[in-house]
Amino acid sequence: MKIGRNDPCPCGSGKKHKKCCLVETYTETGREDSTQKRLVQDLLKFYGKNYKHTLEYAHFIFWDEFKPNEHLDGAALDIAYQNFMEWVVYDYLINEENDKTLIDLYLENNKNLSLDEHKILTMMKNSVISLYEVQEVFPEKGLLLNDLMLGGEYDVKERAATRGLKKWDIYAARLLHVDGKYIMSGSVYPYPLKQKERILNDIHAEYEDYKQDYPDSTLDDFLKKNGEIFNFYWYDLIQNPPAIKIHTTSGEPMLFSKAIFEIKDKEAVAKGLSEIKGFEPAGNGFTWYDKRNKEGSATILGSVEIKNDRLIFESNSKKRLEKGKKLISKALPNAVIHRADMFQDPMEAMKSNKKSSPERQKNDLPLELQQQIYSQFMQKHCEKWLKDKIPVLNGKTPVQAVTTVEGRKKVIDLLKLFENGEEQNKKEGRPYYDLSWMWERMGLEREGE
């Protein structure tokens, strides 16, 4: 009896077959796979011999005004040109008047192809690039992918990609069905997870416009004729990276802010600071806390450090700095004199820190202890997050939001984003946290389960 992908795995693990021993059934390169790779080389030679004069126009269609050599180097540049040449082989309309791709022209000029060669070329000709989401990664074996554009779930034999991809990553690629299994053709266009909705919405909008001229066209037809659109979304993020907006917990733009005061009376300073509401002694200074909640925790609004004859007040927003300065000046009218303010953008601070500290500071704690501390922290943080009102959830808590269809989708997207980050920690050998219980707590299911 044939075991279905969603049936319980016969090994007794309790997992579905597709997430367990199905990946063990992958075999090494088969006959069709070898034939497909040889045909790609033959197609490239055929192009170089007969249609090399179209390369400049193909480059313009694929790259527009983006210049790979000016923005990319090393492996990224190699991937860019691999993607370009594969698009030329599979999708580029060399003969636009008759809608002829390189594969069409090759088939017309080679009448003595074997049945296997003709079958594989037809499969290649009909293939399209689509957008995929990684559902599971089986190290050194393969991937479980969800097609976000056309629908469907695919078990993909792809050993190399498992070393770089992680759960919930999104990327565009072309899948080929050879030797009874799916493989990636070679091209890959990775995107930040946060760009998923934007890309999906934009492509569907483009498709609707396309149907105005070609009302009978399917989404497959559109993707075949416009495969270069995935390259645009890839290089546009390189050429025009989205501005990273960082805010404080109260929604203000984050800006590292510092006020420097000259101290005239140290005794008065120590006494006056201790009398300001929310200012609590800490080391050689004070920490400024917001109002404490029922659990006794509070947001840190700023800090005060006393160095010789200087009082240095720091906060992470300009608004908080101004408020803190007023509190200090009011409490210490004759004990300090304000001398200067300093500001630094968080992103610039990060760049500066990377330049001055090229290597991450080594943590002397054993990894096992780091993991224990991190897990304890994340457990408390996640428990609190479930009860917090989240702006992106329209001011609802995650537990409240999952009671509506729209809210469930937003919560799932947030969980995927969090899990994606934890998978990155795991892949890089850092402490990580398993968020599975949060899905179960809110009654949510991952796609494909």
N, C-alpha and C positions, 0 to 999 in steps of 0.2 A: 504494500500500500504506500502510495506517495505521501510524503509528509509536507503539509502546506507551510508557507512562510510564517503564518500566524498561529500555527499549532504548537502545543507544548513540545519542547525539545525532548527527543527520546533519551537523552543522556541523563535525564532526571534532575537537571539543575533548577527547574521551576521557571526558567526563562522561555520566551518564545523562541522558536527555531531560528528565526531570522537574526536574533540577537545573541545567538549562542553558536551551535555547531555548524550552522549553514555556511559560515565563513570558512570552515575547515575544508569544505568541499571544493574550494578553488584549486585549480590545477595550474601548472606552469604554462608558458606560452604554447598555444595550440596551433593547428594548421591554418585556420582562418586568420588568426592574429598575425602570424608570420606573413601570410599573403597580403594582408592589409598594409603592413609596414613596407613590404616590397613595392606595392602599388603606389604608395605615397611618394617613394623615391622615383618611380617611373613617371609619375605625374609632374614632379618638379623638373625632371629632365625634359619632358614634353613641353612644359611651359617655357623653360629657358631656350629651347630650340625654336619655338614657333611664336611665342607671345611676349618675349622679353620687352618689347617696345611699349607694352601696356603697364609696365611696372611703376613708372612715375605717376600715372593717373591712379593706379591702385593705392599707392602710398598716400596720395592726396585724399582719396575717399576714406581710407582707414584712419589717417592721423590728422586730417585737416591742417591746421597751422601748428599743431603740437610737434616739437622737434625732440624725439627720444634721446638723441645724443647730448642735448643740452640739459636734460632733466634727469637722466638715468645713467647708471654705470653698473659694471659687474654683472651679477646674476639677474638683476632687474632688467638690464638692457637685453640680456640674452633671452629672457622670457618674453619681452616685448616683441622682439623680432621672430621668435618662434610662433607667437600668437598671430603676427602679421602673415607669415608665410603659410600658416595653416588656413587662415581665412582666404588667402589667395587660392589655395588648393580646393577648398570645400565650397566657398560661398561667393567669391568675386565674380560678377557678371562680366566676363571678357567680351562677349557679344551681347550688348544691352538690347539691341534691336530685336533679337530673337530669344532673349532670356537664356543665354547659354553660359554655363559655368565651365570651368576647366574640365571637370569630370564629364560633362555632356560632350565637349569637343573631343576628348580622349576616346570616349565610347564610339563616336562617329568615325574616328580615324583608326580604330583597331577592331576589325571585324572578326579576328580569329581568337578572341578571348575565350578562356574556358568557362564552363558554367559557374564554377566557384568564383572566378575573377569577376564575372558579370554580376553575380549575386552580391559580392562584397562592394563593388563600385556603386551599385544601385542603393545599397544600404548607406554608403558614405554620402552619396548624392542627396538622399532624403534627410540626412541628419541635420540638426540645428543646434545652435548654442542656446542654452537656457540658464536660468538662475536657480541654484541649488542651495539647500540648507542642510548642514551636517547633523544627522540625527544621532549617529553613534560612530565611534572610531574603534576599529579592531586593529591594534598595533601590528604593523608588518604584514597585514592580511588584506584589509579593505575597509570600505566605508558604507554606511547606510545613509542614503541621500533622499531628500524630499524635493521634488521639482516644484518650485514656487510659482512658475509661470504656467506650465501645462498640466500640472497635477501628476500624481504617481509617486511611488516609492521604489528606490532602486538599490539592490545589493551590488556594489561596485568593487571589482578586483583592482586594487590600486595600492601597491605597497609603499611607494615613495611618498605619496601624498599623506599617508597616515603619520609621517614624521613631523609634518608641519601644521596639519589641520587639527582642529579640536571641536568638540560638540558646540553646535549652534553657529559655527562660522558660516558665512554665506560667500559664495563665489559663482561666477559663470563658467561654464565648461560645456564640452560636447561629449555626449556618451555614445559609444558604439556597441552594438550587440554582436559579439563574435564568439565562436566556440561555446555557445550556450550561456554566456555570461556577459555582463556589462563591464566595459573598460572606459577610461578617459582617453580621449584622442591625443591629448598633449597640451592643448591650450588651456590656460587658466587665468581668470580675472578676479582676484580677491577684493572684497569690499569690507569696510567696517560694518559691524552688525547694525549700528545706528542708522545706516543708509538704506536698510532694507525697504522700508515703506516708501521712501522717496523714489527709489529705483523702480519698484513695482508700480507705483502710481503713475510715474512718468511714462513708462513703457506702455501701460494700458491706455494712457491718453494718446500716445503716438499711434497706437494700433487703431483707436477709434477714428483718428484723422485719416489714417491710411485707408480705412474702409469707405470713406467718402468717395475715394477714387476707384477702389476695388471692393465693391459691396459683398462679393461672394468669397472674399479671401478669409482664410482661417488664421488663427494666431500662429500656427506652424508656418503658414505661407509668409506672414509678416516677418517672423524671426529669420526665416531663410533669406529673404531679400534685404534684411536690415541687421545682419549679425554684427556689423561694426558698431552698433549702438552700445554694446557691452564694453567695447574698448573705450568709447567716449567716456562712459561713467568711471572707468578705471583711471584714465589719464587726467580727467578733469579734477579728480581729487588730489592728484599730484601737482597739477598746475595751479589749482585754486583750492588749497586746503581750507575746509570750513574753520571759521574762527572758533576757538574753544572758549566758551563762556563759563566762568566759574563764579558761583555765588555763595554767600554765607548761608547759614541755616535760616536766617530771617529774610532771605531773598535779595540782599544788597550785592552789587558787583564786588567780587573779592579784589582787594588791593592792599598789599602789604604796606602798612602805614606806621610811621614812627614820629613821636613828638619828643623833643629834647628840652629839658628844663635845667636851668642853673639853680643849685641849692644854696640858699642863704642861711637857713637854720635847720640843721639835721634833726634835732630833737622835735621840732615842730612838724617836720615832714613825717616822721615815723608816727607821731601821735595823730596827726590830721588824716593820714591815709587810712589808719585803722578805724576811723570813725565814718568813712564813706561806706554807704550801704552797698554790699556786694563785694567789697575789697577784703580779701582774706590773706593773711601772711603766708608766704611761700619762699623759702630760701632767703636770698638777699633782697627780697622785694615783696610784691603782692600779686595775687591773681584776682582779676575782676570777673565775677560770675553773674549771670542773669538770674532771674527768679527761679528757685528750685521747684521741681514738680513733686507729685505725690510720692514718687519712689526716692526722692532725695537727690536726684541728679540735676545738673544745670549746665547750660551752654557757657563756655568760656568766652567772654567778650574782649578780653585784653589782659595785658600783664604790665607790671611796673618793676623795673630793676634800678637799684641805686648803686652807682659806680662813682666812688670818690665824691666829687662835688656836682655830679650829674644825676638827674632823675630821667630815666628813659621809659616812656610809655609806648607800648606797641599794641596794635590791633590789626585785624585783617579786612577792614573796610574804612573808607574815609568818613562815613557817617558815624561809625563807632568811635573813631579817633576824635572827632569833634565833640561828641558827647562826653567821652572820657576826659578830654582837656578841660571842659567846662566844670566837671565834677572836681578835678584836681585843683584848678585855679580858684574855685569857690571855697574849697576846704583849706587851701594853703595860700591865702591872698598875699601874705608878706614873707612867706618862707621860700618861694620859688619864683623864678622869672623865665617865661617861655622864650626860647632862643630860636628854634627852627623846627620845621616839619620835613619829613622825608617819605617818599612813596616809591614803590616798586611793583611793576606788573608781575603777577604770579608766574606767567609763562617765561618772562625774561629771567626771573629768579631761578627757574628750573634749568634754563639754558646755561646760566652762569654757574650753577652748581655742578652741572655735567662737565663743564670745561675745567673747573678747579678740582673736581673729584671724578676722574675718568673711570675709576673702578669702584664698584659698590663696596662700602665698608663691610668687612667681614664680621659676621655675628658669631661671638664666641660660645653662645649657648648651643648645646646639642640639638640637632634637628628634631628629635623626639620631644624635647622640652618646648622648643619653639612651636611645634605642632599642637601640643597640649594647651599652651597659652593662647595661641591663635584660635583654636576651636572653642575655648571657653569664651573668649571675647566675641566671636562671631555668633555663638549661640544666643548670648544676651542681646547683641545688636539686632539679630534677625527676629527674635521674640518681640523686641520693641518696635521694629519696623512694621510688623503685622498690625500693630495697634495705632501707629502714627498716621496722621492725616497727611496725604501726599498731594502736592500741587498738581502733578501730572495726572492724578486720578480724580481731578476736580474737587479736591479737598476731602475726599473720602479715604478711609483706611483701606488697605488691601482686602481685609476680610469683608468690608462693606461693598467694595467695588466688584467682587466676583459674583455678586447676586444679579448682575446684569450682563447681557451678552457683550456689550461694548467694554464694560469694566473688566470682564474676564480676559478679553483679548489684550488689554493694556497691562494687566497684571502678568499674564503669560510672557509678554514681550520683555517686561522688567526682569522676571525670573531668568529668562534666557540670557539677558545681558549680564546678570550677576553670575550665572553658572559658567558663561563663556570666560569671564575673568578668572574664576576659580580653576577652570580647566587649564588656563594659561599658567597660573601659579604651579599647578601640579606638573605640567610639562617641563617647567623650568626648574623643578626640584625645590620649590619653596613650599612653606606651609599652605595648605588649602582646606576648604571647608565643603562638605557634602550638603547640598541644599535640597536633597530629595524629599525630606520630611515636610518642607514648606509646600510642595505641590500636593502632598497627601493631606496636610492640615486643611488646605483650602478646597480640597476636592477637585483638583485640576489634573488633567491628563496631558502628557506630551503627545504630539502628533506621532502616529505610528505605533502607539502602545495599545 
